[in-house]
Amino acid sequence: MIKNIIRLGKPACAAELFAGWEETPIWSCLQGVMGEIYGDHPEHPASAAAILGDFCFLAGEPSQALIAFKPEGSKKEFIIMIPQNGVWGQMIEEHWGHQAKKVTRYAVKKDPSVFDKAKLQKMAGNLPEGYKIKPVDKELFQQCQAMEWSRDQVGQYNGFEEYERSGLGFVIVKDGEAVSGASSYSSYQGGIEIQIDTRKDHRRKGLARVCGAALILECLERDLYPSWDAQNQESIYLAEQLGYQLDHPYTAYEINGY
């Protein structure tokens, strides 16, 4: 029997299902800061999905209904599903078939003691000539919203006021245009999840390292933890340059035609 899936009015009631899973988008959802928790019961769910932006974390009793579920009003055609275990993964493959691309992502250790502030300050100051680094203000927020390469750096926030209140970021500008940035993909109580990218025509100049270092330093100054989750080996390499340490690889599924 396929159960009805509902948005949980009290997200924390699903906390036990996600216990031990150190992914900050899950924390954001459970804390009610950003994202939503969906499940098969309003107070005692056996299965749950934490959905924030492009990510869907699946926990508890494997459920085809949750794997097939799409929130009402969502216009997304792409989502990244992260299964809690292999049974969830097999069910994702069976349901989505060729629409599901199995990929490996990399979890990074959450250890605030690893950062070398002096090294980060040196990195943050190593800007090539002609570039400037700036904190994300309203004008730069709107620039990032308008460009495909940078949209994810601010896209989970409902306007600049919300970003200013709970988000944080830096962009590198050349000739008045944002060309690289490190920003909060999402926020949770006590930290942010970092999103970092550089426009294709400005890559291989160390810009991501510069704005990443600046963002980490600002987080440490504000007593926030700058969480990092790596999509690929290049992201791990950059993370390690900034001081992070690899925790473990994990399986995810990129769903096209969601």
C-alpha positions as CSV (number, residue, x, y, z in Angstrom):
1,M,0.0,0.0,0.0
2,I,1.4,3.4,-1.0
3,K,1.0,5.8,2.0
4,N,0.2,9.5,1.7
5,I,3.2,11.8,2.1
6,I,2.8,15.0,4.1
7,R,4.9,17.9,5.1
8,L,5.7,17.6,8.8
9,G,4.6,20.6,10.8
10,K,7.0,19.6,13.5
11,P,10.2,18.6,11.6
12,A,12.0,17.6,14.7
13,C,9.7,14.6,15.1
14,A,11.8,12.9,12.3
15,A,15.1,13.6,14.0
16,E,15.6,10.0,15.2
17,L,15.3,8.8,11.6
18,F,18.3,11.0,10.6
19,A,20.3,10.4,13.7
20,G,24.1,10.4,13.1
21,W,23.8,11.8,9.6
22,E,26.1,14.9,9.6
23,E,24.8,16.8,6.6
24,T,23.9,20.3,7.4
25,P,20.9,20.6,4.9
26,I,19.3,17.9,7.1
27,W,20.0,20.0,10.2
28,S,18.5,23.1,8.5
29,C,15.3,21.2,7.8
30,L,15.0,19.6,11.2
31,Q,15.6,23.0,12.9
32,G,13.0,24.7,10.7
33,V,15.5,27.2,9.4
34,M,15.3,26.2,5.7
35,G,13.9,23.4,3.6
36,E,11.1,20.9,4.6
37,I,10.7,17.5,6.1
38,Y,8.2,15.2,4.5
39,G,7.0,11.8,5.9
40,D,4.3,9.2,6.2
41,H,2.9,10.3,9.5
42,P,2.5,13.8,11.1
43,E,4.1,12.9,14.5
44,H,5.6,9.4,14.2
45,P,7.0,9.0,10.7
46,A,8.6,5.6,9.8
47,S,10.1,7.2,6.6
48,A,11.1,10.8,5.9
49,A,12.7,13.0,3.3
50,A,14.6,16.2,4.1
51,I,14.4,18.4,1.0
52,L,16.4,21.6,0.6
53,G,17.1,23.1,-2.8
54,D,18.5,20.4,-5.1
55,F,19.0,17.9,-2.3
56,C,16.7,15.1,-1.0
57,F,17.9,13.0,1.9
58,L,15.9,9.8,2.4
59,A,15.8,8.1,5.8
60,G,14.0,5.5,7.9
61,E,12.0,2.6,6.4
62,P,12.6,2.6,2.6
63,S,9.5,4.0,0.9
64,Q,8.7,4.0,-2.8
65,A,6.1,6.7,-2.1
66,L,8.8,9.1,-0.8
67,I,11.1,8.2,-3.7
68,A,8.4,9.1,-6.2
69,F,7.2,12.2,-4.2
70,K,7.5,15.7,-5.5
71,P,6.3,18.6,-3.3
72,E,3.2,20.3,-4.5
73,G,4.0,23.4,-6.6
74,S,7.6,22.4,-7.2
75,K,8.9,23.2,-10.7
76,K,12.2,21.4,-10.3
77,E,13.1,18.9,-13.1
78,F,16.3,17.8,-11.3
79,I,17.1,16.7,-7.8
80,I,20.0,14.9,-6.0
81,M,18.7,12.0,-3.9
82,I,20.9,10.7,-1.1
83,P,19.9,7.3,0.3
84,Q,20.5,6.4,3.9
85,N,21.5,2.9,2.9
86,G,21.8,0.5,0.0
87,V,18.1,-0.6,0.2
88,W,17.0,3.0,-0.4
89,G,19.6,3.1,-3.2
90,Q,18.3,0.0,-4.9
91,M,14.7,1.3,-4.7
92,I,15.8,4.6,-6.3
93,E,17.4,2.8,-9.2
94,E,14.3,0.6,-9.6
95,H,11.9,3.5,-9.6
96,W,13.8,6.1,-11.7
97,G,15.6,3.7,-14.0
98,H,17.7,5.5,-16.6
99,Q,16.7,8.9,-15.2
100,A,18.8,8.2,-12.1
101,K,22.6,8.7,-12.5
102,K,24.6,7.1,-9.7
103,V,27.4,9.3,-8.5
104,T,30.0,9.5,-5.8
105,R,30.1,12.6,-3.5
106,Y,32.5,13.3,-0.6
107,A,31.7,14.1,2.9
108,V,34.2,16.4,4.7
109,K,35.0,16.2,8.4
110,K,33.4,18.9,10.5
111,D,36.3,20.0,12.6
112,P,36.7,23.8,13.4
113,S,40.2,23.2,14.8
114,V,41.7,22.4,11.3
115,F,41.8,26.0,10.0
116,D,45.0,27.9,9.9
117,K,43.9,31.6,10.1
118,A,47.3,33.0,9.0
119,K,47.4,30.7,5.9
120,L,43.8,31.6,5.1
121,Q,44.5,35.3,5.4
122,K,47.4,34.9,3.0
123,M,45.2,33.1,0.5
124,A,42.4,35.7,0.8
125,G,44.8,38.4,-0.1
126,N,46.2,36.7,-3.1
127,L,44.0,38.4,-5.7
128,P,45.2,38.7,-9.3
129,E,45.5,42.3,-10.7
130,G,42.2,43.8,-11.8
131,Y,40.0,41.8,-9.5
132,K,38.3,42.9,-6.3
133,I,36.6,40.9,-3.5
134,K,33.5,42.2,-1.9
135,P,30.9,40.9,0.6
136,V,27.5,40.1,-1.0
137,D,25.3,43.2,-0.8
138,K,21.9,43.7,-2.3
139,E,23.3,44.6,-5.7
140,L,25.6,41.6,-5.8
141,F,22.8,39.3,-4.5
142,Q,20.7,40.4,-7.4
143,Q,23.6,39.8,-9.9
144,C,24.1,36.3,-8.5
145,Q,20.4,35.6,-8.8
146,A,20.4,36.7,-12.5
147,M,23.3,34.5,-13.7
148,E,23.1,30.7,-14.1
149,W,26.6,30.0,-12.9
150,S,26.1,31.9,-9.5
151,R,22.3,31.3,-8.9
152,D,22.9,28.5,-6.4
153,Q,25.0,30.8,-4.2
154,V,21.9,32.8,-3.2
155,G,19.0,30.8,-4.6
156,Q,17.7,29.2,-1.5
157,Y,16.9,32.5,0.2
158,N,13.6,34.4,-0.2
159,G,15.1,37.7,-1.1
160,F,18.1,39.7,0.1
161,E,16.6,40.5,3.5
162,E,16.5,36.8,4.4
163,Y,20.1,36.3,3.0
164,E,21.3,39.3,5.0
165,R,19.8,37.9,8.1
166,S,21.0,34.3,7.9
167,G,23.3,34.0,4.9
168,L,26.8,35.1,4.2
169,G,29.1,35.3,1.1
170,F,31.9,37.0,-0.9
171,V,32.2,37.5,-4.6
172,I,35.1,38.5,-6.7
173,V,34.3,41.3,-9.2
174,K,36.0,42.3,-12.4
175,D,34.8,45.3,-14.4
176,G,31.7,45.5,-12.3
177,E,30.7,41.9,-12.8
178,A,30.7,39.1,-10.3
179,V,33.0,36.3,-11.7
180,S,33.6,34.1,-8.7
181,G,31.9,33.5,-5.4
182,A,31.8,31.6,-2.1
183,S,28.5,31.9,-0.3
184,S,26.0,30.0,1.9
185,Y,24.0,27.5,-0.1
186,S,22.0,27.1,3.1
187,S,22.0,28.1,6.7
188,Y,21.5,26.2,10.0
189,Q,21.8,27.1,13.6
190,G,25.5,27.7,14.1
191,G,26.8,27.6,10.6
192,I,26.3,27.6,6.8
193,E,26.8,25.1,4.0
194,I,29.3,26.6,1.4
195,Q,28.5,26.9,-2.3
196,I,31.5,27.9,-4.4
197,D,32.0,28.5,-8.1
198,T,33.8,30.6,-10.7
199,R,32.5,31.7,-14.1
200,K,34.1,29.5,-16.8
201,D,36.1,32.2,-18.5
202,H,37.8,33.2,-15.2
203,R,38.8,29.8,-13.9
204,R,42.3,28.5,-13.2
205,K,43.3,31.8,-11.6
206,G,42.9,30.8,-7.9
207,L,39.7,32.9,-7.5
208,A,37.7,30.2,-5.8
209,R,40.5,29.7,-3.3
210,V,40.6,33.5,-2.5
211,C,36.9,33.9,-1.9
212,G,36.6,30.5,-0.1
213,A,39.4,31.6,2.3
214,A,37.6,35.0,2.9
215,L,34.3,33.2,3.7
216,I,35.8,30.7,6.1
217,L,37.6,33.6,7.9
218,E,34.4,35.5,8.2
219,C,32.6,32.5,9.5
220,L,35.2,31.9,12.2
221,E,35.0,35.5,13.2
222,R,31.2,35.2,13.6
223,D,31.5,31.8,15.4
224,L,29.8,30.0,12.6
225,Y,30.9,26.7,11.1
226,P,31.6,26.8,7.4
227,S,30.5,23.3,6.3
228,W,31.8,21.8,3.0
229,D,30.4,18.9,1.0
230,A,32.3,18.0,-2.2
231,Q,30.7,17.1,-5.5
232,N,33.9,15.8,-7.0
233,Q,37.6,15.3,-6.7
234,E,38.3,18.9,-7.8
235,S,36.1,20.2,-4.9
236,I,38.0,17.9,-2.5
237,Y,41.3,19.3,-3.7
238,L,40.2,22.9,-3.1
239,A,38.7,21.9,0.3
240,E,42.0,20.4,1.4
241,Q,43.9,23.5,0.3
242,L,41.7,25.5,2.6
243,G,42.3,23.1,5.5
244,Y,39.4,20.6,5.4
245,Q,40.0,16.9,5.6
246,L,38.1,14.2,3.8
247,D,35.7,12.1,5.9
248,H,34.2,9.5,3.5
249,P,32.8,9.1,0.0
250,Y,29.1,8.4,-0.3
251,T,26.5,7.4,-3.0
252,A,24.0,9.8,-4.4
253,Y,21.6,9.8,-7.4
254,E,21.2,12.7,-9.8
255,I,17.5,12.5,-11.0
256,N,16.8,14.1,-14.3
257,G,13.1,14.6,-15.3
258,Y,12.1,14.7,-11.6
